[in-house]
Structure formats: C-alpha cells, structure tokens
Amino acid sequence: MLLDEVMPTYHFREAHAIDVRASGEAVLGVVRSLRPDDVRLLTVLLSLRNLPARLLGRRSPAWSSESPLLDQLLARGFVVVAEEPDREIVVGVIGHFWTLDAWASDRAAPLVRGGQEFVAFDAPGYAKATANIRVQRAGALTRVTTETRIQATDSAAKRKFAPYWALIRPGSALIRRDLLRAVRRRAEQG
C-alpha cells in the first residue's frame, strides 16, 4: 500500500471500507470526478469547521458543485503525495489544524509541492495528514478503502492535535463513510 510508504508511522488514524460492484478503474474514475454535492455531509460539516474562522473575519473558499472535490482539495493546500493508477491515490496536507482559522483562504498555499517534499517535511509544530483511496479486487466486487493518518512533527504539535482530533474525528468518520457510499452509488450506476 502506498500509504505505508509515505506515512509508515503515525499518531492518529481511522479507516473505512465498502464493497462496490464495479472495476477498480471505474471506482477511481468516480473518485476523481466526485463533486462536493455527492458527499452530502461534506459541505455541512466543513462549514461548521470553518465557522470559527468566519466569526474571526477570515474567509474560506466556497465549495463549488461544478468542480471535482479532488481538484478543490488540491486548491486548498492538499498535494498528491503518491499515486498508482487504477489502484491507489494518496493526498496529504500539512498545517496547524487545531487553530481556529486553519482552513482560511490565506493559508491554502501548500507547504510542500509533492510527495517527496511531503515525506521529508519535518519542521516542528505541524501535523501532516494523509488520506488514501485504495481499490482491490475481491471476487466479483471491488473493495474500496480509505484511511486517514496523521503524524505530528513534534510532541508539542501532538499535544495540540489530540484534543482537536477527539473533537472532529466523529465528523471525519461520517464524511469518509458518506464519501464511500457516494463512490459506490456513482460507480454502480456506471
């Protein structure tokens, strides 16, 4: 798994899976074309997450129903960390996620430009988050998994991230499960 190569050690993790009646190629095609509106809980929960920044007068870019979700994540500071066509894609982002305005638009520039820089990044005081979508054929079905891993770059960042993770993890899990259901719905519809 590519995720094991780019983040073999981590401090926080969650994983989800679903079986889909479609090829891995079709599933990853859906992942690349999925729009925020396809993941029903995404915009609601992310709007709640961005509420403190808005109250502080900081803006976050609005989610567009016209552009693929992956493209919009990349415009918000995520980078493709690793990719194996028709098998797995890993995206990552680095930041101070526990701050009230972590997702404000003036912080959207990525700290790194690609996978090698992401893996090598070790500046203190940050958290590195990765998420993958992986497909694996299982008989007539395709097993689709998503795993999120977070690694703090030092103990201070880990202490700051832990309460944030405790707060947002349930919403994060809901988004991941909703994303997998949207992938299955779209992939099985052809």
N, CA and C atoms as a LAMMPS dump frame, in Angstrom:
ITEM: TIMESTEP
0
ITEM: NUMBER OF ATOMS
570
ITEM: BOX BOUNDS ff ff ff
-5.0000000000000000e+02 5.0000000000000000e+02
-5.0000000000000000e+02 5.0000000000000000e+02
-5.0000000000000000e+02 5.0000000000000000e+02
ITEM: ATOMS id mol type element x y z
1 1 1 N 0.844 -1.166 0
2 1 2 C 0 0 0
3 1 3 C 0.898 1.24 0
4 2 1 N 0.604 2.178 -0.897
5 2 2 C 1.389 3.404 -0.989
6 2 3 C 1.363 4.203 0.304
7 3 1 N 0.233 4.192 0.978
8 3 2 C 0.123 4.927 2.227
9 3 3 C 1.169 4.464 3.237
10 4 1 N 1.464 3.175 3.26
11 4 2 C 2.506 2.65 4.155
12 4 3 C 3.878 3.199 3.805
13 5 1 N 4.098 3.49 2.545
14 5 2 C 5.388 4.027 2.113
15 5 3 C 5.542 5.495 2.485
16 6 1 N 4.468 6.275 2.369
17 6 2 C 4.586 7.714 2.619
18 6 3 C 4.383 8.086 4.085
19 7 1 N 3.643 7.267 4.836
20 7 2 C 3.473 7.533 6.266
21 7 3 C 3.386 6.208 7.031
22 8 1 N 4.543 5.542 7.184
23 8 2 C 4.53 4.252 7.889
24 8 3 C 4.276 4.384 9.388
25 9 1 N 4.646 5.513 9.967
26 9 2 C 4.371 5.749 11.385
27 9 3 C 3.461 6.964 11.507
28 10 1 N 2.591 6.924 12.488
29 10 2 C 1.604 7.982 12.643
30 10 3 C 1.114 7.966 14.089
31 11 1 N 0.447 9.025 14.464
32 11 2 C -0.073 9.168 15.818
33 11 3 C -1.587 8.981 15.9
34 12 1 N -2.271 9.262 14.816
35 12 2 C -3.732 9.195 14.783
36 12 3 C -4.132 8.526 13.482
37 13 1 N -5.266 7.774 13.523
38 13 2 C -5.661 7.015 12.333
39 13 3 C -7.149 6.699 12.379
40 14 1 N -7.729 6.578 11.208
41 14 2 C -9.063 6 11.059
42 14 3 C -9.142 5.38 9.671
43 15 1 N -9.924 4.303 9.554
44 15 2 C -10.046 3.598 8.277
45 15 3 C -11.485 3.131 8.084
46 16 1 N -11.902 3.11 6.819
47 16 2 C -13.251 2.689 6.453
48 16 3 C -13.166 1.938 5.127
49 17 1 N -14.15 1.058 4.881
50 17 2 C -14.149 0.276 3.646
51 17 3 C -15.58 0.01 3.202
52 18 1 N -15.711 -0.287 1.912
53 18 2 C -17.014 -0.625 1.331
54 18 3 C -16.746 -1.501 0.109
55 19 1 N -17.683 -2.373 -0.203
56 19 2 C -17.59 -3.2 -1.406
57 19 3 C -18.455 -2.591 -2.493
58 20 1 N -17.914 -2.593 -3.709
59 20 2 C -18.574 -1.96 -4.846
60 20 3 C -18.63 -2.936 -6.009
61 21 1 N -19.763 -2.961 -6.701
62 21 2 C -19.905 -3.793 -7.898
63 21 3 C -19.467 -2.996 -9.12
64 22 1 N -18.167 -2.78 -9.232
65 22 2 C -17.583 -2.051 -10.364
66 22 3 C -16.083 -2.329 -10.343
67 23 1 N -15.442 -2.064 -11.452
68 23 2 C -13.993 -2.275 -11.524
69 23 3 C -13.248 -1.214 -10.72
70 24 1 N -12.028 -1.541 -10.341
71 24 2 C -11.188 -0.563 -9.646
72 24 3 C -10.963 0.674 -10.479
73 25 1 N -10.812 0.487 -11.769
74 25 2 C -10.628 1.623 -12.68
75 25 3 C -11.845 2.543 -12.652
76 26 1 N -13.033 1.949 -12.681
77 26 2 C -14.26 2.749 -12.635
78 26 3 C -14.38 3.476 -11.301
79 27 1 N -14.031 2.792 -10.218
80 27 2 C -14.122 3.398 -8.886
81 27 3 C -13.191 4.599 -8.785
82 28 1 N -11.946 4.449 -9.211
83 28 2 C -11.019 5.575 -9.118
84 28 3 C -11.403 6.701 -10.07
85 29 1 N -12.027 6.36 -11.186
86 29 2 C -12.559 7.394 -12.072
87 29 3 C -13.633 8.207 -11.371
88 30 1 N -14.492 7.524 -10.62
89 30 2 C -15.529 8.22 -9.85
90 30 3 C -14.881 9.093 -8.783
91 31 1 N -13.865 8.564 -8.092
92 31 2 C -13.183 9.341 -7.053
93 31 3 C -12.654 10.645 -7.632
94 32 1 N -12.077 10.578 -8.829
95 32 2 C -11.509 11.777 -9.446
96 32 3 C -12.584 12.76 -9.924
97 33 1 N -13.788 12.268 -10.177
98 33 2 C -14.84 13.153 -10.693
99 33 3 C -15.893 13.517 -9.654
100 34 1 N -15.835 12.924 -8.486
101 34 2 C -16.807 13.192 -7.429
102 34 3 C -16.854 14.672 -7.096
103 35 1 N -18.03 15.2 -6.932
104 35 2 C -18.226 16.615 -6.595
105 35 3 C -18.652 16.729 -5.118
106 36 1 N -18.409 17.87 -4.51
107 36 2 C -18.794 18.028 -3.101
108 36 3 C -20.26 17.694 -2.835
109 37 1 N -21.147 18.025 -3.762
110 37 2 C -22.573 17.744 -3.568
111 37 3 C -22.868 16.244 -3.5
112 38 1 N -21.979 15.424 -4.049
113 38 2 C -22.169 13.969 -3.999
114 38 3 C -21.968 13.426 -2.587
115 39 1 N -21.184 14.129 -1.81
116 39 2 C -20.892 13.718 -0.433
117 39 3 C -21.722 14.633 0.468
118 40 1 N -22.901 14.191 0.78
119 40 2 C -23.922 15.054 1.38
120 40 3 C -23.482 15.764 2.653
121 41 1 N -22.73 15.087 3.498
122 41 2 C -22.345 15.673 4.782
123 41 3 C -21.123 16.584 4.689
124 42 1 N -20.4 16.497 3.6
125 42 2 C -19.131 17.213 3.482
126 42 3 C -19.274 18.71 3.681
127 43 1 N -20.086 19.355 2.885
128 43 2 C -20.167 20.814 2.96
129 43 3 C -20.769 21.274 4.284
130 44 1 N -21.709 20.508 4.835
131 44 2 C -22.312 20.877 6.114
132 44 3 C -21.265 20.831 7.225
133 45 1 N -20.553 19.705 7.328
134 45 2 C -19.574 19.562 8.417
135 45 3 C -18.374 20.48 8.228
136 46 1 N -17.951 20.689 6.993
137 46 2 C -16.823 21.602 6.785
138 46 3 C -17.23 23.052 7.014
139 47 1 N -18.475 23.372 6.75
140 47 2 C -18.95 24.728 7.07
141 47 3 C -18.926 24.948 8.577
142 48 1 N -19.314 23.93 9.326
143 48 2 C -19.237 24.028 10.792
144 48 3 C -17.787 24.188 11.24
145 49 1 N -16.884 23.448 10.604
146 49 2 C -15.472 23.546 10.962
147 49 3 C -14.934 24.942 10.675
148 50 1 N -15.413 25.567 9.625
149 50 2 C -14.926 26.892 9.227
150 50 3 C -15.633 28.038 9.951
151 51 1 N -16.642 27.736 10.737
152 51 2 C -17.387 28.78 11.43
153 51 3 C -16.497 29.666 12.317
154 52 1 N -15.586 29.112 13.12
155 52 2 C -14.727 29.999 13.928
156 52 3 C -13.911 30.985 13.08
157 53 1 N -13.39 30.541 11.964
158 53 2 C -12.624 31.44 11.095
159 53 3 C -13.525 32.551 10.551
160 54 1 N -14.742 32.194 10.148
161 54 2 C -15.674 33.209 9.644
162 54 3 C -16.025 34.218 10.725
163 55 1 N -16.202 33.732 11.956
164 55 2 C -16.509 34.647 13.058
165 55 3 C -15.341 35.588 13.344
166 56 1 N -14.119 35.14 13.012
167 56 2 C -12.933 35.983 13.174
168 56 3 C -12.697 36.883 11.96
169 57 1 N -13.607 36.827 10.976
170 57 2 C -13.477 37.657 9.786
171 57 3 C -12.583 37.058 8.715
172 58 1 N -12.197 35.793 8.853
173 58 2 C -11.357 35.116 7.851
174 58 3 C -12.267 34.361 6.893
175 59 1 N -11.895 34.353 5.644
176 59 2 C -12.708 33.675 4.634
177 59 3 C -12.097 32.344 4.234
178 60 1 N -12.975 31.426 3.893
179 60 2 C -12.604 30.153 3.311
180 60 3 C -13.267 30.087 1.951
181 61 1 N -12.586 29.52 0.967
182 61 2 C -13.23 29.427 -0.346
183 61 3 C -14.484 28.558 -0.273
184 62 1 N -15.505 28.947 -0.989
185 62 2 C -16.751 28.18 -1.03
186 62 3 C -16.531 26.914 -1.85
187 63 1 N -17.246 25.871 -1.491
188 63 2 C -17.196 24.631 -2.267
189 63 3 C -18.08 24.786 -3.49
190 64 1 N -17.56 24.421 -4.631
191 64 2 C -18.295 24.536 -5.887
192 64 3 C -18.892 23.187 -6.264
193 65 1 N -20.122 23.202 -6.705
194 65 2 C -20.736 21.962 -7.194
195 65 3 C -20.304 21.663 -8.626
196 66 1 N -19.559 22.574 -9.234
197 66 2 C -19.144 22.42 -10.628
198 66 3 C -17.806 21.702 -10.789
199 67 1 N -16.956 21.728 -9.777
200 67 2 C -15.599 21.177 -9.894
201 67 3 C -15.452 19.919 -9.052
202 68 1 N -14.621 18.988 -9.511
203 68 2 C -14.381 17.777 -8.717
204 68 3 C -13.814 18.114 -7.34
205 69 1 N -14.237 17.345 -6.366
206 69 2 C -13.793 17.513 -4.985
207 69 3 C -12.271 17.445 -4.885
208 70 1 N -11.652 16.491 -5.577
209 70 2 C -10.199 16.347 -5.525
210 70 3 C -9.504 17.62 -5.995
211 71 1 N -9.974 18.202 -7.089
212 71 2 C -9.389 19.451 -7.585
213 71 3 C -9.517 20.569 -6.555
214 72 1 N -10.664 20.621 -5.88
215 72 2 C -10.869 21.67 -4.879
216 72 3 C -9.984 21.45 -3.647
217 73 1 N -9.758 20.207 -3.282
218 73 2 C -8.838 19.927 -2.17
219 73 3 C -7.421 20.366 -2.536
220 74 1 N -7.023 20.092 -3.758
221 74 2 C -5.678 20.484 -4.206
222 74 3 C -5.546 22.006 -4.215
223 75 1 N -6.618 22.712 -4.503
224 75 2 C -6.585 24.175 -4.487
225 75 3 C -6.563 24.731 -3.058
226 76 1 N -6.869 23.882 -2.085
227 76 2 C -6.904 24.302 -0.677
228 76 3 C -5.647 23.877 0.087
229 77 1 N -4.596 23.511 -0.593
230 77 2 C -3.342 23.19 0.082
231 77 3 C -2.985 21.724 0.133
232 78 1 N -3.87 20.852 -0.313
233 78 2 C -3.522 19.435 -0.384
234 78 3 C -2.591 19.2 -1.57
235 79 1 N -1.811 18.131 -1.503
236 79 2 C -0.98 17.713 -2.623
237 79 3 C -1.181 16.217 -2.84
238 80 1 N -0.993 15.77 -4.077
239 80 2 C -0.967 14.335 -4.339
240 80 3 C 0.395 13.853 -3.862
241 81 1 N 0.39 12.995 -2.879
242 81 2 C 1.625 12.502 -2.278
243 81 3 C 2.14 11.289 -3.035
244 82 1 N 1.228 10.419 -3.446
245 82 2 C 1.603 9.22 -4.199
246 82 3 C 0.389 8.737 -4.972
247 83 1 N 0.652 8.064 -6.066
248 83 2 C -0.454 7.562 -6.877
249 83 3 C 0.007 6.356 -7.675
250 84 1 N -0.833 5.35 -7.683
251 84 2 C -0.64 4.191 -8.541
252 84 3 C -1.915 4.069 -9.361
253 85 1 N -1.852 4.418 -10.654
254 85 2 C -3.073 4.429 -11.47
255 85 3 C -3.864 3.132 -11.335
256 86 1 N -5.156 3.263 -11.218
257 86 2 C -6.097 2.154 -11.115
258 86 3 C -5.947 1.335 -9.839
259 87 1 N -5.222 1.863 -8.829
260 87 2 C -5.081 1.12 -7.578
261 87 3 C -5.201 1.985 -6.315
262 88 1 N -4.488 3.125 -6.291
263 88 2 C -4.488 3.917 -5.062
264 88 3 C -4.041 5.35 -5.35
265 89 1 N -4.652 6.271 -4.617
266 89 2 C -4.22 7.662 -4.637
267 89 3 C -4.104 8.111 -3.179
268 90 1 N -3.022 8.832 -2.888
269 90 2 C -2.783 9.345 -1.542
270 90 3 C -2.619 10.852 -1.646
271 91 1 N -3.411 11.583 -0.873
272 91 2 C -3.265 13.033 -0.797
273 91 3 C -2.833 13.396 0.614
274 92 1 N -2.195 14.546 0.724
275 92 2 C -1.744 14.985 2.035
276 92 3 C -1.808 16.485 2.17
277 93 1 N -1.805 16.925 3.409
278 93 2 C -1.814 18.346 3.727
279 93 3 C -1.071 18.521 5.044
280 94 1 N -0.413 19.64 5.181
281 94 2 C 0.351 19.947 6.387
282 94 3 C -0.182 21.242 6.968
283 95 1 N -0.339 21.285 8.274
284 95 2 C -0.827 22.525 8.851
285 95 3 C -0.914 22.507 10.358
286 96 1 N -1.504 23.568 10.855
287 96 2 C -1.835 23.729 12.27
288 96 3 C -3.347 23.548 12.374
289 97 1 N -3.825 22.367 12.189
290 97 2 C -5.252 22.104 12.048
291 97 3 C -6.058 22.508 13.274
292 98 1 N -5.446 22.53 14.422
293 98 2 C -6.108 22.831 15.685
294 98 3 C -6.395 24.316 15.887
295 99 1 N -5.868 25.174 15.004
296 99 2 C -6.122 26.605 15.154
297 99 3 C -7.501 26.956 14.586
298 100 1 N -8.084 28.024 15.094
299 100 2 C -9.434 28.402 14.685
300 100 3 C -9.539 28.722 13.198
301 101 1 N -8.472 29.274 12.614
302 101 2 C -8.534 29.675 11.205
303 101 3 C -7.623 28.831 10.312
304 102 1 N -7.45 27.577 10.677
305 102 2 C -6.549 26.693 9.921
306 102 3 C -6.918 26.575 8.446
307 103 1 N -8.2 26.676 8.122
308 103 2 C -8.632 26.49 6.732
309 103 3 C -8.998 27.808 6.053
310 104 1 N -8.56 28.914 6.614
311 104 2 C -8.807 30.211 5.975
312 104 3 C -8.08 30.271 4.638
313 105 1 N -8.632 31.003 3.691
314 105 2 C -8.096 31.006 2.33
315 105 3 C -6.658 31.515 2.252
316 106 1 N -6.223 32.369 3.171
317 106 2 C -4.847 32.839 3.082
318 106 3 C -3.843 31.795 3.553
319 107 1 N -4.329 30.668 4.037
320 107 2 C -3.438 29.582 4.461
321 107 3 C -3.505 28.394 3.492
322 108 1 N -4.14 28.58 2.358
323 108 2 C -4.377 27.464 1.44
324 108 3 C -3.152 27.062 0.634
325 109 1 N -2.128 27.893 0.581
326 109 2 C -0.937 27.527 -0.188
327 109 3 C -0.254 26.326 0.467
328 110 1 N 0.045 25.309 -0.306
329 110 2 C 0.679 24.131 0.29
330 110 3 C 2.089 24.463 0.798
331 111 1 N 2.465 23.828 1.889
332 111 2 C 3.816 23.99 2.427
333 111 3 C 4.832 23.178 1.637
334 112 1 N 4.336 22.208 0.885
335 112 2 C 5.185 21.368 0.037
336 112 3 C 4.533 21.253 -1.327
337 113 1 N 5.306 20.82 -2.315
338 113 2 C 4.78 20.744 -3.68
339 113 3 C 4.511 19.33 -4.164
340 114 1 N 4.921 18.331 -3.45
341 114 2 C 4.697 16.974 -3.921
342 114 3 C 5.077 15.938 -2.884
343 115 1 N 5.038 14.694 -3.311
344 115 2 C 5.242 13.572 -2.413
345 115 3 C 6.566 13.547 -1.685
346 116 1 N 7.672 13.771 -2.389
347 116 2 C 8.985 13.725 -1.74
348 116 3 C 9.127 14.82 -0.706
349 117 1 N 8.673 16.031 -1.034
350 117 2 C 8.732 17.124 -0.063
351 117 3 C 7.813 16.848 1.121
352 118 1 N 6.654 16.26 0.862
353 118 2 C 5.731 15.939 1.937
354 118 3 C 6.37 14.95 2.911
355 119 1 N 6.921 13.889 2.388
356 119 2 C 7.549 12.867 3.237
357 119 3 C 8.708 13.464 4.03
358 120 1 N 9.508 14.314 3.405
359 120 2 C 10.688 14.877 4.055
360 120 3 C 10.36 15.991 5.054
361 121 1 N 9.19 16.584 4.963
362 121 2 C 8.851 17.732 5.817
363 121 3 C 8.894 17.331 7.289
364 122 1 N 9.65 18.093 8.073
365 122 2 C 9.741 17.785 9.497
366 122 3 C 9.868 19.028 10.376
367 123 1 N 9.455 20.19 9.872
368 123 2 C 9.514 21.411 10.666
369 123 3 C 8.676 21.226 11.926
370 124 1 N 9.181 21.637 13.072
371 124 2 C 8.427 21.448 14.317
372 124 3 C 7.145 22.269 14.352
373 125 1 N 6.174 21.749 15.103
374 125 2 C 4.94 22.483 15.334
375 125 3 C 3.827 22.219 14.341
376 126 1 N 3.962 21.234 13.492
377 126 2 C 2.963 20.95 12.462
378 126 3 C 2.413 19.535 12.6
379 127 1 N 1.306 19.296 11.922
380 127 2 C 0.77 17.946 11.742
381 127 3 C 0.703 17.684 10.247
382 128 1 N 1.059 16.476 9.873
383 128 2 C 0.986 16.021 8.482
384 128 3 C -0.161 15.02 8.399
385 129 1 N -1.117 15.3 7.54
386 129 2 C -2.281 14.422 7.39
387 129 3 C -2.281 13.811 5.996
388 130 1 N -2.526 12.52 5.935
389 130 2 C -2.674 11.836 4.655
390 130 3 C -4.021 11.123 4.631
391 131 1 N -4.537 10.967 3.432
392 131 2 C -5.749 10.172 3.226
393 131 3 C -5.594 9.464 1.896
394 132 1 N -6.01 8.219 1.855
395 132 2 C -5.921 7.485 0.598
396 132 3 C -7.285 6.929 0.215
397 133 1 N -7.373 6.578 -1.04
398 133 2 C -8.448 5.74 -1.562
399 133 3 C -7.722 4.611 -2.276
400 134 1 N -8.038 3.388 -1.872
401 134 2 C -7.365 2.222 -2.449
402 134 3 C -8.432 1.236 -2.919
403 135 1 N -8.208 0.642 -4.082
404 135 2 C -9.134 -0.358 -4.6
405 135 3 C -8.409 -1.688 -4.737
406 136 1 N -9.149 -2.749 -4.437
407 136 2 C -8.579 -4.09 -4.541
408 136 3 C -9.693 -5.042 -4.939
409 137 1 N -9.454 -5.813 -5.982
410 137 2 C -10.472 -6.741 -6.477
411 137 3 C -10.691 -7.838 -5.447
412 138 1 N -11.956 -8.143 -5.153
413 138 2 C -12.336 -9.196 -4.208
414 138 3 C -13.46 -10.003 -4.843
415 139 1 N -13.09 -10.953 -5.698
416 139 2 C -14.088 -11.734 -6.424
417 139 3 C -14.808 -10.871 -7.429
418 140 1 N -16.14 -10.841 -7.346
419 140 2 C -16.947 -10.032 -8.269
420 140 3 C -17.02 -8.575 -7.828
421 141 1 N -16.487 -8.276 -6.658
422 141 2 C -16.574 -6.931 -6.107
423 141 3 C -15.208 -6.258 -6.082
424 142 1 N -15.23 -4.974 -5.869
425 142 2 C -14.01 -4.206 -5.617
426 142 3 C -14.112 -3.669 -4.202
427 143 1 N -13.108 -3.982 -3.408
428 143 2 C -13.037 -3.461 -2.032
429 143 3 C -12.403 -2.083 -2.11
430 144 1 N -13.122 -1.071 -1.632
431 144 2 C -12.641 0.306 -1.637
432 144 3 C -12.382 0.697 -0.188
433 145 1 N -11.154 1.099 0.085
434 145 2 C -10.804 1.51 1.443
435 145 3 C -10.301 2.946 1.418
436 146 1 N -10.536 3.617 2.515
437 146 2 C -9.944 4.926 2.731
438 146 3 C -9.369 4.927 4.136
439 147 1 N -8.169 5.421 4.238
440 147 2 C -7.518 5.505 5.538
441 147 3 C -6.929 6.898 5.698
442 148 1 N -7.115 7.442 6.868
443 148 2 C -6.561 8.741 7.213
444 148 3 C -5.52 8.521 8.296
445 149 1 N -4.347 9.11 8.098
446 149 2 C -3.279 9.027 9.097
447 149 3 C -2.739 10.423 9.353
448 150 1 N -2.446 10.7 10.605
449 150 2 C -1.881 11.989 10.969
450 150 3 C -0.637 11.757 11.809
451 151 1 N 0.398 12.476 11.45
452 151 2 C 1.661 12.407 12.182
453 151 3 C 2.048 13.828 12.594
454 152 1 N 2.243 14.026 13.889
455 152 2 C 2.715 15.319 14.378
456 152 3 C 4.23 15.359 14.21
457 153 1 N 4.767 16.534 13.919
458 153 2 C 6.211 16.645 13.7
459 153 3 C 6.997 16.769 15.002
460 154 1 N 6.295 17.007 16.105
461 154 2 C 6.966 17.02 17.41
462 154 3 C 5.924 16.786 18.501
463 155 1 N 6.381 16.632 19.731
464 155 2 C 5.456 16.313 20.828
465 155 3 C 4.503 17.469 21.133
466 156 1 N 4.937 18.712 20.961
467 156 2 C 4.051 19.853 21.205
468 156 3 C 2.888 19.839 20.212
469 157 1 N 3.171 19.584 18.948
470 157 2 C 2.116 19.517 17.936
471 157 3 C 1.181 18.341 18.216
472 158 1 N 1.728 17.234 18.669
473 158 2 C 0.896 16.072 19.001
474 158 3 C -0.056 16.412 20.148
475 159 1 N 0.427 17.11 21.166
476 159 2 C -0.424 17.513 22.288
477 159 3 C -1.523 18.474 21.827
478 160 1 N -1.213 19.354 20.893
479 160 2 C -2.217 20.292 20.382
480 160 3 C -3.233 19.596 19.475
481 161 1 N -2.76 18.631 18.7
482 161 2 C -3.644 17.96 17.752
483 161 3 C -4.609 17.002 18.448
484 162 1 N -4.192 16.364 19.529
485 162 2 C -5.002 15.318 20.176
486 162 3 C -6.413 15.784 20.538
487 163 1 N -6.602 16.927 21.222
488 163 2 C -7.987 17.327 21.519
489 163 3 C -8.776 17.712 20.258
490 164 1 N -8.087 18.287 19.277
491 164 2 C -8.744 18.617 18.021
492 164 3 C -9.258 17.331 17.353
493 165 1 N -8.427 16.296 17.328
494 165 2 C -8.806 15.023 16.731
495 165 3 C -9.988 14.411 17.478
496 166 1 N -9.968 14.477 18.792
497 166 2 C -11.08 13.95 19.576
498 166 3 C -12.39 14.662 19.209
499 167 1 N -12.305 15.945 18.931
500 167 2 C -13.485 16.733 18.581
501 167 3 C -13.978 16.445 17.165
502 168 1 N -13.069 16.392 16.193
503 168 2 C -13.505 16.293 14.795
504 168 3 C -13.566 14.858 14.265
505 169 1 N -12.978 13.9 14.976
506 169 2 C -12.936 12.531 14.451
507 169 3 C -14.318 11.97 14.124
508 170 1 N -15.329 12.148 14.972
509 170 2 C -16.643 11.602 14.579
510 170 3 C -17.164 12.193 13.261
511 171 1 N -17.006 13.497 13.068
512 171 2 C -17.423 14.117 11.807
513 171 3 C -16.576 13.64 10.638
514 172 1 N -15.288 13.482 10.877
515 172 2 C -14.389 12.967 9.846
516 172 3 C -14.821 11.571 9.415
517 173 1 N -15.166 10.733 10.375
518 173 2 C -15.621 9.378 10.058
519 173 3 C -16.923 9.411 9.254
520 174 1 N -17.842 10.294 9.637
521 174 2 C -19.098 10.418 8.886
522 174 3 C -18.827 10.826 7.437
523 175 1 N -17.928 11.78 7.243
524 175 2 C -17.592 12.225 5.885
525 175 3 C -16.991 11.078 5.087
526 176 1 N -16.067 10.329 5.68
527 176 2 C -15.421 9.218 4.953
528 176 3 C -16.438 8.158 4.556
529 177 1 N -17.329 7.804 5.488
530 177 2 C -18.342 6.788 5.163
531 177 3 C -19.306 7.299 4.088
532 178 1 N -19.678 8.568 4.176
533 178 2 C -20.555 9.166 3.172
534 178 3 C -19.856 9.199 1.813
535 179 1 N -18.569 9.51 1.81
536 179 2 C -17.784 9.522 0.575
537 179 3 C -17.774 8.135 -0.058
538 180 1 N -17.547 7.1 0.75
539 180 2 C -17.538 5.737 0.21
540 180 3 C -18.904 5.355 -0.35
541 181 1 N -19.977 5.734 0.329
542 181 2 C -21.319 5.441 -0.208
543 181 3 C -21.562 6.182 -1.52
544 182 1 N -21.073 7.423 -1.621
545 182 2 C -21.221 8.181 -2.869
546 182 3 C -20.422 7.527 -3.995
547 183 1 N -19.237 7.039 -3.684
548 183 2 C -18.426 6.344 -4.689
549 183 3 C -19.16 5.099 -5.16
550 184 1 N -19.696 4.321 -4.22
551 184 2 C -20.424 3.111 -4.615
552 184 3 C -21.642 3.45 -5.466
553 185 1 N -22.414 4.427 -5.031
554 185 2 C -23.63 4.829 -5.76
555 185 3 C -23.292 5.205 -7.202
556 186 1 N -22.295 6.072 -7.357
557 186 2 C -21.939 6.552 -8.709
558 186 3 C -21.29 5.452 -9.543
559 187 1 N -20.392 4.648 -8.944
560 187 2 C -19.692 3.604 -9.707
561 187 3 C -20.652 2.512 -10.162
562 188 1 N -21.601 2.164 -9.31
563 188 2 C -22.538 1.096 -9.677
564 188 3 C -23.589 1.577 -10.679
565 189 1 N -23.792 2.883 -10.755
566 189 2 C -24.712 3.422 -11.762
567 189 3 C -24.033 3.502 -13.133
568 190 1 N -22.733 3.372 -13.145
569 190 2 C -21.998 3.384 -14.414
570 190 3 C -21.732 4.783 -14.87
